[in-house]
Amino acid sequence: MGDEHRPHGMLLSIHPHQERPVNDTYKQVKDRLRVLDTVLTRGGISNRDLAQAISMVHRLVKKGDRSREPSTELLRSLDKAEALGRSATA
């Protein structure tokens, strides 16, 4: 059933954990997030607001579709975390 449209010997396989192509903007988001992780690690976890903001960005990155542009919510959360990171290092 349905095999008549598939070349002989070709199997369809669905891998739920298969890597999808990553959007370049998502790569930039992940790079910026790595910098924030470094800021948090160097300063210790004494800055609760920064730690929570970074945690939120991690959650949004994890649930986001990396093959598309990052959501507005993700970018705003990242901007907020970066602002908190700048104030923590000032």
All heavy atoms as an XYZ file, in Angstrom:
709
protein
N       0.832     -1.169      0.000
C       0.000      0.000      0.000
C       0.884      1.243      0.000
O       1.653      1.464      0.918
C      -0.893     -0.043      1.237
C      -1.969      0.987      1.221
S      -3.042      0.742      2.655
C      -4.552      0.460      1.807
N       0.825      2.034     -1.051
C       1.631      3.236     -1.130
C       3.041      3.001     -1.643
O       3.761      3.930     -1.913
N       3.466      1.733     -1.769
C       4.825      1.413     -2.214
C       5.034      1.662     -3.699
O       6.160      1.749     -4.157
C       5.170     -0.049     -1.908
C       5.353     -0.295     -0.423
O       5.647      0.684      0.282
O       5.197     -1.439      0.019
N       3.945      1.790     -4.475
C       4.067      1.979     -5.913
C       4.732      3.304     -6.264
O       5.231      3.481     -7.363
C       2.695      1.860     -6.596
C       1.702      2.937     -6.194
C       0.915      2.630     -4.922
O       1.118      1.568     -4.309
O       0.105      3.490     -4.537
N       4.781      4.253     -5.346
C       5.387      5.554     -5.604
C       6.834      5.637     -5.122
O       7.489      6.631     -5.318
C       4.579      6.667     -4.929
C       3.170      6.741     -5.435
N       2.873      7.130     -6.718
C       1.993      6.458     -4.835
C       1.566      7.087     -6.891
N       1.006      6.682     -5.756
N       7.307      4.577     -4.515
C       8.653      4.558     -3.962
C       9.549      3.686     -4.843
O       9.167      2.581     -5.196
C       8.593      3.962     -2.555
C       9.676      4.427     -1.683
C       9.558      3.937     -0.258
N       8.196      3.837      0.215
C       7.769      2.924      1.064
N       8.597      2.030      1.538
N       6.529      2.874      1.458
N      10.751      4.177     -5.200
C      11.664      3.334     -5.986
C      11.952      2.040     -5.245
O      11.997      2.008     -4.016
C      12.932      4.181     -6.112
C      12.496      5.580     -5.859
C      11.313      5.484     -4.944
N      12.150      0.970     -6.020
C      12.408     -0.348     -5.448
C      13.592     -0.305     -4.479
O      14.643      0.224     -4.790
C      12.682     -1.357     -6.575
C      12.965     -2.731     -6.066
N      11.994     -3.505     -5.491
C      14.107     -3.443     -6.016
C      12.528     -4.650     -5.120
N      13.814     -4.632     -5.432
N      13.402     -0.879     -3.324
C      14.460     -0.979     -2.328
C      14.640      0.253     -1.466
O      15.433      0.256     -0.540
N      13.914      1.314     -1.742
C      14.051      2.531     -0.947
C      13.154      2.442      0.277
O      11.969      2.196      0.163
C      13.685      3.750     -1.774
C      13.863      5.047     -1.052
S      13.406      6.379     -2.172
C      14.249      7.717     -1.424
N      13.718      2.605      1.415
C      12.958      2.553      2.655
C      12.739      3.952      3.188
O      13.635      4.788      3.122
C      13.704      1.723      3.710
C      13.939      0.256      3.386
C      14.790     -0.373      4.474
C      12.618     -0.477      3.262
N      11.580      4.194      3.694
C      11.320      5.456      4.369
C      11.616      5.255      5.838
O      11.188      4.283      6.434
C       9.866      5.890      4.188
C       9.467      6.285      2.783
C       8.004      6.700      2.768
C      10.314      7.436      2.293
N      12.329      6.178      6.400
C      12.689      6.070      7.799
C      12.449      7.410      8.477
O      12.830      8.447      7.949
C      14.163      5.681      7.926
O      14.532      5.618      9.268
N      11.816      7.354      9.599
C      11.576      8.568     10.365
C      12.341      8.436     11.670
O      12.129      7.499     12.433
C      10.074      8.772     10.643
C       9.331      8.925      9.327
C       9.858      9.962     11.548
C       7.838      8.999      9.469
N      13.255      9.360     11.875
C      14.062      9.364     13.094
C      13.692     10.598     13.901
O      14.060     11.704     13.528
C      15.560      9.397     12.761
C      16.012      8.228     11.955
N      16.221      7.005     12.516
C      16.271      8.092     10.634
C      16.606      6.158     11.572
N      16.637      6.802     10.423
N      12.969     10.429     15.007
C      12.549     11.603     15.777
C      13.709     12.414     16.337
O      13.577     13.587     16.581
C      11.690     11.019     16.895
C      12.080      9.585     16.978
C      12.558      9.186     15.604
N      14.857     11.798     16.503
C      15.995     12.511     17.086
C      17.028     12.882     16.032
O      18.135     13.264     16.349
C      16.645     11.679     18.192
C      15.698     11.361     19.299
N      15.213     12.321     20.146
C      15.115     10.210     19.665
C      14.382     11.769     21.009
N      14.292     10.495     20.729
N      16.657     12.739     14.767
C      17.562     13.074     13.680
C      17.830     14.574     13.678
O      16.947     15.377     13.879
C      16.941     12.654     12.350
C      17.846     12.890     11.171
C      17.207     12.373      9.882
O      16.083     11.910      9.894
N      17.935     12.456      8.799
N      19.094     14.924     13.460
C      19.475     16.338     13.427
C      18.830     17.017     12.227
O      18.840     16.489     11.125
C      20.998     16.451     13.327
C      21.713     15.868     14.508
C      22.271     16.940     15.400
O      22.359     18.084     14.976
O      22.613     16.606     16.522
N      18.270     18.184     12.465
C      17.723     18.997     11.383
C      18.725     20.083     11.062
O      19.530     20.450     11.905
C      16.402     19.634     11.827
C      15.301     18.610     12.013
C      14.093     19.291     12.551
N      14.350     19.606     13.954
C      13.488     20.163     14.759
N      12.314     20.513     14.328
N      13.781     20.398     16.012
N      18.673     20.621      9.857
C      19.590     21.721      9.540
C      19.338     22.901     10.476
O      18.200     23.206     10.795
C      19.245     22.091      8.093
C      18.011     21.353      7.750
C      17.778     20.301      8.778
N      20.409     23.505     10.928
C      20.291     24.602     11.877
C      20.355     25.933     11.132
O      21.258     26.164     10.335
C      21.401     24.535     12.948
C      21.318     25.706     13.893
C      21.315     23.223     13.709
N      19.400     26.772     11.404
C      19.353     28.110     10.835
C      20.565     28.903     11.344
O      20.955     28.779     12.503
C      18.035     28.758     11.287
C      17.863     30.147     10.793
O      18.632     31.025     11.141
N      16.840     30.355     10.002
N      21.167     29.726     10.484
C      22.352     30.505     10.882
C      22.062     31.423     12.065
O      22.915     31.619     12.932
C      22.867     31.342      9.710
C      23.571     30.489      8.668
O      24.029     29.376      9.021
O      23.671     30.925      7.515
N      20.874     31.982     12.114
C      20.524     32.861     13.232
C      20.487     32.068     14.534
O      20.884     32.569     15.584
C      19.179     33.559     12.982
O      19.216     34.180     11.700
C      18.892     34.609     14.030
N      20.036     30.814     14.474
C      20.044     29.973     15.671
C      21.471     29.718     16.135
O      21.753     29.676     17.331
C      19.332     28.637     15.414
C      18.057     28.511     16.198
C      16.829     28.751     15.613
C      18.077     28.164     17.546
C      15.660     28.650     16.332
C      16.923     28.060     18.273
C      15.714     28.302     17.665
O      14.567     28.205     18.402
N      22.384     29.564     15.188
C      23.791     29.376     15.559
C      24.299     30.606     16.311
O      25.013     30.479     17.304
C      24.643     29.128     14.314
C      24.418     27.778     13.695
C      25.268     27.602     12.467
C      24.956     26.291     11.790
N      25.729     26.099     10.567
N      23.924     31.795     15.836
C      24.330     33.020     16.514
C      23.731     33.092     17.914
O      24.403     33.511     18.865
C      23.917     34.237     15.694
C      24.646     34.355     14.381
C      24.056     35.413     13.468
O      23.103     36.102     13.826
N      24.611     35.544     12.276
N      22.474     32.693     18.042
C      21.819     32.681     19.359
C      22.578     31.760     20.300
O      22.869     32.124     21.442
C      20.338     32.239     19.235
C      19.747     31.877     20.588
C      19.514     33.321     18.557
N      22.937     30.582     19.820
C      23.655     29.631     20.672
C      25.041     30.146     21.047
O      25.498     29.947     22.174
C      23.725     28.271     19.987
C      22.341     27.609     19.915
C      22.383     26.278     19.241
C      22.781     25.259     20.261
N      22.726     23.888     19.772
N      25.694     30.850     20.125
C      27.004     31.448     20.436
C      26.851     32.513     21.528
O      27.650     32.568     22.475
C      27.631     32.070     19.194
C      28.111     31.038     18.186
O      28.290     29.859     18.574
O      28.305     31.403     17.013
N      25.840     33.359     21.384
C      25.592     34.401     22.397
C      25.253     33.776     23.743
O      25.662     34.272     24.803
C      24.460     35.308     21.919
C      24.851     36.174     20.738
C      23.680     36.825     20.040
N      22.928     37.740     20.895
C      21.778     38.315     20.531
N      21.256     38.075     19.337
N      21.148     39.135     21.345
N      24.528     32.676     23.709
C      24.158     31.990     24.949
C      25.384     31.380     25.629
O      25.499     31.407     26.853
C      23.114     30.914     24.640
C      22.462     30.212     25.816
C      21.873     31.197     26.816
C      21.365     29.275     25.305
N      26.327     30.877     24.834
C      27.566     30.340     25.413
C      28.344     31.431     26.157
O      28.917     31.192     27.218
C      28.443     29.726     24.328
C      28.010     28.356     23.932
C      29.005     27.684     22.980
N      28.286     26.723     22.189
C      27.833     26.923     20.946
N      28.080     28.058     20.326
N      27.177     25.996     20.311
N      28.361     32.635     25.578
C      29.041     33.762     26.236
C      28.360     34.050     27.574
O      29.033     34.264     28.596
C      29.045     35.015     25.330
C      29.533     36.236     26.084
C      29.895     34.777     24.085
N      27.034     34.054     27.579
C      26.292     34.303     28.828
C      26.573     33.211     29.860
O      26.717     33.505     31.049
C      24.787     34.385     28.546
C      24.324     35.666     27.884
C      22.886     35.526     27.422
C      24.469     36.839     28.838
N      26.657     31.977     29.417
C      26.985     30.880     30.341
C      28.345     31.110     30.982
O      28.536     30.873     32.176
C      26.974     29.534     29.613
C      25.576     29.022     29.318
O      24.628     29.384     30.050
O      25.426     28.248     28.354
N      29.296     31.617     30.178
C      30.638     31.905     30.689
C      30.584     33.036     31.723
O      31.218     32.950     32.776
C      31.581     32.283     29.530
O      31.614     31.207     28.605
C      32.977     32.566     30.026
N      29.817     34.077     31.421
C      29.669     35.199     32.356
C      29.091     34.694     33.674
O      29.570     35.046     34.758
C      28.762     36.309     31.766
C      28.366     37.332     32.819
C      29.452     36.986     30.601
N      28.087     33.860     33.587
C      27.442     33.321     34.797
C      28.412     32.453     35.584
O      28.492     32.562     36.807
C      26.195     32.516     34.419
C      25.373     31.985     35.578
C      24.813     33.123     36.422
C      24.245     31.114     35.056
N      29.174     31.629     34.884
C      30.120     30.724     35.545
C      31.235     31.512     36.239
O      31.601     31.204     37.372
C      30.748     29.757     34.529
O      29.705     29.106     33.816
C      31.593     28.710     35.208
N      31.735     32.530     35.579
C      32.820     33.338     36.164
C      32.348     34.115     37.384
O      33.082     34.285     38.339
C      33.372     34.316     35.133
C      34.241     33.673     34.113
C      34.861     34.703     33.219
N      35.605     34.050     32.153
C      35.883     34.610     31.007
N      35.493     35.843     30.759
N      36.557     33.960     30.098
N      31.133     34.616     37.323
C      30.616     35.420     38.423
C      29.965     34.596     39.515
O      29.465     35.138     40.484
N      29.964     33.302     39.342
C      29.258     32.465     40.303
C      27.759     32.607     40.080
O      27.312     33.390     39.257
N      26.991     31.859     40.783
C      25.545     31.901     40.588
C      24.924     32.849     41.598
O      23.808     32.689     42.040
C      24.962     30.486     40.656
C      25.703     29.578     39.690
C      23.484     30.466     40.320
C      25.116     28.251     39.423
N      25.660     33.877     41.945
C      25.157     34.842     42.925
C      24.109     35.763     42.324
O      23.298     36.337     43.042
C      26.317     35.659     43.500
O      26.973     36.341     42.451
N      24.107     35.904     40.991
C      23.141     36.771     40.338
C      21.939     35.928     39.909
O      21.926     35.344     38.823
C      23.773     37.483     39.140
C      22.868     38.541     38.560
O      21.652     38.459     38.651
N      23.471     39.541     37.948
N      20.953     35.872     40.772
C      19.778     35.029     40.534
C      18.997     35.457     39.290
O      18.551     34.619     38.511
C      18.874     35.037     41.750
C      17.836     33.946     41.710
C      16.957     33.978     42.919
N      15.697     34.553     42.439
C      14.826     35.201     43.163
N      15.062     35.402     44.431
N      13.722     35.664     42.656
N      18.854     36.764     39.089
C      18.113     37.255     37.919
C      18.787     36.829     36.616
O      18.122     36.401     35.673
C      17.974     38.776     37.956
C      17.052     39.243     39.078
O      16.194     38.447     39.513
O      17.198     40.405     39.502
N      20.113     36.932     36.575
C      20.858     36.518     35.388
C      20.712     35.010     35.177
O      20.457     34.564     34.054
C      22.332     36.901     35.507
C      23.240     36.450     34.358
C      22.757     37.009     33.027
C      24.683     36.854     34.635
N      20.852     34.243     36.235
C      20.720     32.783     36.131
C      19.339     32.386     35.615
O      19.214     31.510     34.749
C      20.985     32.131     37.486
N      18.297     33.047     36.106
C      16.940     32.738     35.646
C      16.740     33.136     34.192
O      16.099     32.414     33.421
C      15.910     33.438     36.525
C      15.786     32.822     37.900
C      14.823     33.592     38.797
O      14.525     34.763     38.561
N      14.355     32.927     39.840
N      17.291     34.271     33.790
C      17.155     34.732     32.410
C      17.868     33.772     31.447
O      17.332     33.429     30.391
C      17.710     36.150     32.262
N      19.046     33.328     31.827
C      19.793     32.381     30.993
C      19.058     31.049     30.920
O      18.958     30.433     29.856
C      21.235     32.206     31.526
C      22.024     33.497     31.307
C      21.926     31.031     30.845
C      23.399     33.510     31.956
N      18.519     30.619     32.032
C      17.750     29.369     32.055
C      16.551     29.447     31.109
O      16.253     28.498     30.380
C      17.294     29.079     33.483
O      16.523     27.904     33.521
N      15.877     30.597     31.096
C      14.734     30.791     30.205
C      15.173     30.685     28.745
O      14.517     30.038     27.926
C      14.084     32.151     30.457
C      13.042     32.533     29.425
S      11.632     31.433     29.371
C      10.650     32.177     30.643
N      16.302     31.297     28.409
C      16.797     31.241     27.035
C      17.124     29.793     26.658
O      16.778     29.330     25.566
C      18.025     32.160     26.831
C      18.589     32.003     25.419
C      17.658     33.613     27.095
N      17.759     29.062     27.558
C      18.061     27.644     27.302
C      16.778     26.860     27.009
O      16.738     26.053     26.079
C      18.793     27.010     28.488
C      20.266     27.234     28.469
N      21.110     26.609     27.578
C      21.059     28.006     29.241
C      22.340     26.987     27.796
N      22.343     27.844     28.804
N      15.733     27.099     27.796
C      14.462     26.394     27.569
C      13.863     26.744     26.211
O      13.365     25.870     25.502
C      13.462     26.716     28.681
C      13.755     26.003     29.984
C      12.596     26.093     30.958
N      12.213     27.447     31.321
C      12.757     28.173     32.276
N      13.733     27.664     33.009
N      12.333     29.395     32.535
N      13.906     28.029     25.853
C      13.340     28.448     24.575
C      14.138     27.894     23.389
O      13.565     27.531     22.366
C      13.265     29.976     24.505
C      12.254     30.607     25.467
C      12.432     32.121     25.515
C      10.831     30.244     25.060
N      15.457     27.822     23.536
C      16.294     27.243     22.478
C      15.956     25.762     22.325
O      15.807     25.255     21.216
C      17.798     27.443     22.774
C      18.665     26.549     21.898
C      18.188     28.901     22.589
N      15.801     25.086     23.445
C      15.515     23.650     23.416
C      14.177     23.357     22.738
O      14.058     22.398     21.982
C      15.515     23.099     24.843
C      15.378     21.607     24.911
C      15.503     21.115     26.325
C      15.363     19.611     26.374
N      15.520     19.088     27.726
N      13.170     24.181     22.994
C      11.849     23.905     22.428
C      11.662     24.497     21.023
O      10.707     24.175     20.339
C      10.749     24.379     23.372
C      10.244     25.760     23.173
C       9.048     26.043     24.047
C       8.398     27.329     23.583
N       7.344     27.806     24.392
N      12.590     25.347     20.596
C      12.450     26.021     19.303
C      12.754     25.131     18.116
O      13.394     24.086     18.233
N      12.300     25.549     16.960
C      12.555     24.869     15.693
C      13.804     25.482     15.071
O      13.767     26.589     14.553
C      11.342     25.033     14.771
C      11.514     24.300     13.451
O      12.623     23.798     13.161
O      10.527     24.229     12.698
N      14.899     24.748     15.129
C      16.188     25.276     14.687
C      16.297     25.455     13.172
O      17.241     26.035     12.682
C      17.316     24.380     15.183
C      17.517     24.503     16.671
C      18.331     23.328     17.206
N      18.405     23.330     18.643
C      17.445     22.934     19.445
N      16.306     22.517     18.957
N      17.593     22.954     20.751
N      15.339     24.921     12.440
C      15.385     25.081     10.988
C      14.722     26.390     10.549
O      14.759     26.752      9.391
C      14.701     23.903     10.293
O      13.319     23.876     10.586
N      14.112     27.101     11.500
C      13.459     28.374     11.207
C      14.136     29.494     11.981
O      14.983     29.254     12.822
C      11.978     28.317     11.615
C      11.213     27.277     10.860
C       9.800     27.214     11.378
N       9.082     26.156     10.704
C       8.017     26.354      9.969
N       7.530     27.563      9.819
N       7.421     25.349      9.380
N      13.705     30.701     11.724
C      14.225     31.847     12.477
C      13.800     31.723     13.941
O      12.701     31.243     14.230
C      13.674     33.156     11.902
C      14.237     33.513     10.543
C      15.725     33.799     10.577
O      16.196     34.526     11.467
O      16.428     33.277      9.696
N      14.645     32.158     14.869
C      14.266     32.124     16.287
C      13.030     32.991     16.536
O      12.826     34.002     15.867
C      15.487     32.717     16.996
C      16.608     32.565     16.036
C      16.004     32.633     14.675
N      12.235     32.585     17.506
C      11.015     33.324     17.829
C      11.351     34.687     18.437
O      12.442     34.895     18.968
C      10.162     32.524     18.817
O      10.797     32.480     20.083
N      10.391     35.572     18.367
C      10.542     36.893     18.977
C      10.751     36.739     20.477
O      11.575     37.440     21.075
C       9.293     37.743     18.695
O       9.121     37.828     17.278
C       9.422     39.136     19.265
N      10.036     35.809     21.081
C      10.169     35.562     22.523
C      11.596     35.147     22.867
O      12.177     35.634     23.845
C       9.180     34.482     22.955
C       9.254     34.140     24.425
C       8.350     32.983     24.823
O       7.897     32.222     23.943
O       8.103     32.851     26.033
N      12.173     34.285     22.064
C      13.547     33.844     22.297
C      14.527     35.010     22.180
O      15.376     35.209     23.049
C      13.924     32.731     21.317
C      15.389     32.311     21.273
C      15.891     31.886     22.648
C      15.592     31.206     20.272
N      14.386     35.802     21.127
C      15.312     36.924     20.931
C      15.180     37.974     22.027
O      16.185     38.515     22.503
C      15.087     37.543     19.552
C      15.431     36.630     18.366
C      15.074     37.291     17.055
C      16.893     36.216     18.396
N      13.955     38.249     22.462
C      13.764     39.209     23.559
C      14.362     38.677     24.859
O      14.973     39.427     25.619
C      12.276     39.504     23.748
C      11.727     40.424     22.701
C      10.285     40.768     22.966
N       9.760     41.596     21.885
C       8.489     41.677     21.567
N       7.593     40.997     22.248
N       8.104     42.432     20.562
N      14.169     37.397     25.116
C      14.730     36.795     26.336
C      16.248     36.822     26.303
O      16.898     37.076     27.321
C      14.232     35.351     26.490
O      12.853     35.325     26.700
N      16.814     36.584     25.138
C      18.270     36.632     24.993
C      18.784     38.050     25.211
O      19.777     38.257     25.926
C      18.668     36.121     23.606
C      20.159     36.092     23.290
C      20.925     35.221     24.282
C      20.374     35.606     21.862
N      18.103     39.034     24.624
C      18.490     40.437     24.830
C      18.438     40.815     26.310
O      19.335     41.484     26.828
C      17.597     41.380     24.022
C      17.850     41.302     22.517
O      18.926     40.802     22.112
O      16.960     41.729     21.757
N      17.395     40.381     27.000
C      17.257     40.669     28.430
C      18.395     40.030     29.219
O      18.999     40.670     30.097
C      15.909     40.146     28.947
C      15.715     40.333     30.427
C      14.411     39.737     30.901
C      14.313     39.824     32.423
N      13.099     39.175     32.922
N      18.699     38.771     28.893
C      19.779     38.079     29.601
C      21.118     38.774     29.349
O      21.935     38.926     30.272
C      19.842     36.609     29.155
N      21.335     39.225     28.120
C      22.589     39.926     27.813
C      22.673     41.246     28.574
O      23.751     41.617     29.064
C      22.718     40.169     26.313
C      23.052     38.896     25.559
C      23.125     39.094     24.051
O      22.376     39.941     23.516
O      23.928     38.389     23.414
N      21.573     41.958     28.681
C      21.558     43.219     29.443
C      21.895     42.943     30.914
O      22.679     43.674     31.523
C      20.216     43.905     29.314
N      21.318     41.889     31.468
C      21.626     41.520     32.851
C      23.097     41.096     32.982
O      23.753     41.413     33.988
C      20.706     40.381     33.319
C      19.255     40.766     33.548
C      18.396     39.516     33.725
C      19.122     41.669     34.775
N      23.601     40.410     31.967
C      24.998     39.992     31.972
C      25.950     41.182     31.938
O      26.962     41.203     32.629
N      25.596     42.189     31.130
C      26.427     43.397     31.065
C      26.441     44.119     32.411
O      27.477     44.594     32.861
C      25.941     44.331     29.958
C      26.347     43.891     28.577
C      26.075     44.950     27.525
N      24.641     45.207     27.351
C      23.842     44.516     26.546
N      24.308     43.516     25.840
N      22.555     44.814     26.438
N      25.282     44.212     33.043
C      25.218     44.901     34.334
C      25.948     44.110     35.412
O      26.483     44.685     36.351
C      23.771     45.201     34.735
O      23.083     44.010     35.013
N      25.988     42.795     35.258
C      26.674     41.960     36.249
C      28.191     42.087     36.129
O      28.912     41.918     37.123
C      26.263     40.499     36.076
N      28.677     42.402     34.929
C      30.126     42.518     34.734
C      30.611     43.961     34.819
O      31.809     44.213     34.746
C      30.538     41.929     33.365
O      29.856     42.618     32.327
C      30.240     40.445     33.295
N      29.696     44.902     34.962
C      30.075     46.322     35.010
C      30.598     46.708     36.381
O      30.436     46.125     37.365
C      28.902     47.198     34.653
